Amino acid sequence: MTQMTHRVCLAILGRTRGLRGEMFAEPGGDWSARDLAQFSGLFLHPSGQPAALENAWEHQGRLILKLAGVDSIEQAERLRGQELSLPGDARPPVPEGEFYVGDLQGCRVIHFRSGAEIGVVAECLQYGGPMLLKVKRDETEMLIPFAKEICREVDITEKRIVVDPPEGLLEL
């Protein structure tokens, strides 16, 4: 498999389920079983092995996957812990003003008024309210709400987010 610069984790394969190679999986994002069934060009990471999804469904709140060619417990068990992934450029487009969370990580955060770089998005955290950008600069970390009122401009291509934080937010 060729080396790619970006991949999207759709699910992390877990323990086997049943006798026919089915596996429990943890979603790698906000993907439903229906979403996963639409993707092609999948591969397993880190092995790079191509993968085709034969079936995906939810049972008692858990995601279950059946990969083509994986027809036994033994075959499924060898894949445990691998990520079912999609090349980043094969993702469906998102609506205007929405972003894939993984695309926000690594963005430089720039202060709207001063133009100074505040830091780089290290992680995106969700606790029930607006998503929080964990921004790091050297040994310093700060949390900035990912809200339109604060994040004035998001340019994924340039890996840049321009923020206009309320007074005192960066000092917390």
N, C-alpha and C positions, 0 to 999 in steps of 0.2 A: 504494500500500500504506500502511496506517496505521502510524504510529510505534508501536513497542512498546518496553517498558522492558527486556525480557530476551529473549535468544535463545540457542539452543544450537547450536553449530557441530557438525554431524554429520561433515562431510568438507570438505577443501579440494581443489577440482578442479585437476588437473594437466594434463599433456600428453595429446594424443589417442592413441588406440589403435585401429588398424584404420581402415576406410573408412566406417563407419556411425554415427559420432558418439559412439563409446564413449570414455571418458576414464579414465586412471589417477587415483586420488584418495588423499590422505593422510587417514586417519581423524582426526576432530577430538576423539576421546576413545576410550574402550574399546568401540567399536561394531564388531560383526561385520557382514558382508554381510547375514546373516539379520536382524539387528536393524534395519538400515537399511530393508529391504524392508517392514517393518511400519508405517513412519511415513507419514502423509499431512499435508497442509497445509504442505508444504515451500516454501521460497523461497530465492532466491540473495541473498547479501549481498556487497557493499553495494548492488547494483542494486535489490533489492526485488522482482525478477521472480519470479512464482510458478513452482514447479518440481514436476514429478511424476517419481518414480523408476520407470522402466520395468523395470529389471533391475539387480541388484547381485550380484557374485560375486567370489571370490578366485581368482587365477591366479598360481602360483609365489610365494605369499606377498604378493602385491600386490592391493590393492582396485581393482576396475574397476566403473565406474558407467555406466549408459545412461539418460539423461533422455528422457522423452517429448518428441517434437517436435524433438529434436536428432539429425538423421539424416545429417550430413555432417561431414567434417573441418573445414570452414570454420566451421560453426555451433559445433562443439565448441571450436575454438580461441578463439573470442570469449569463451568462458566461463572460460577458464583463469585461475586465481588467485582465482576467486569461492568463497565458502563456501556449501555446501549446508546450510541452517539450518532449525531448527524453532522455533516460538514456545515460550518457556520454559514456559508454562502447558499445553502439549500433551504434555509429557514423560510417560512412564509413571511411576507411583509407584515409589519404591525401598523395599526392605524396611526394617523397623524397625532403627534404629541405623546405617543407611547413608545416604550423602549424595552428591549430584552435586558433583564437585570445584568446578565453577564457582560453586556456591552458597556455598562456604566463603570464596571471595575477597571481600574487602570487609567481612568480619565483624570486629567489635571483639573484642579478646582481653582478658579481665578476669581478674585474679588472684583465685583462690578465697578466700584468707585475708584479704587487705587490701581487696578490692573495687576496687583501682586498675586503671585501664586501662593495659595493657602496650603496646598498639599495634593495628594493623589488618593483617589477612591480605592480603598483596600478591600472593602466589603460592603454589601448592602444588607441591612437588617430590617426585618419586619416583625413588629410586636403588636399588630392590631390597628395602629394608627397609620399615619403616613410612613412610607418607607424612610429609613434613616441611612444616610451615606456615612460610613465610617471613613474619615479622611485622616491620612497619616502624613506627617512631615517630620523627618528625623525620628526622634523618640516621642513626639507629641501626637496624640490622637484626639479627634473631636468628632462629634456627631452633628450632622447637618440634615434637617428634614428635607426630603425630596418633594418639595411642594412648589407649585408654579410661582407663588409669591416670593419665594426665596431663590429658586433655581431659574434664573431669567432666561438662560440660553443653554441648550444641550446640543453639542455637535459631536455626534458619535464618530464621524469620519476623521475629525481633527483630535478626537479623544480629549474634549474640553467641555467643562461645565462652568458657566459664569454664574456666580451667586451674589445676591444682595441680601446678606443676613441682617436681621434686626440687631439693633445695638445691644452689645453684651453677649450675643450668642457664641461668638468665637472665643470668648474668655471663660466660658463654663468648663 
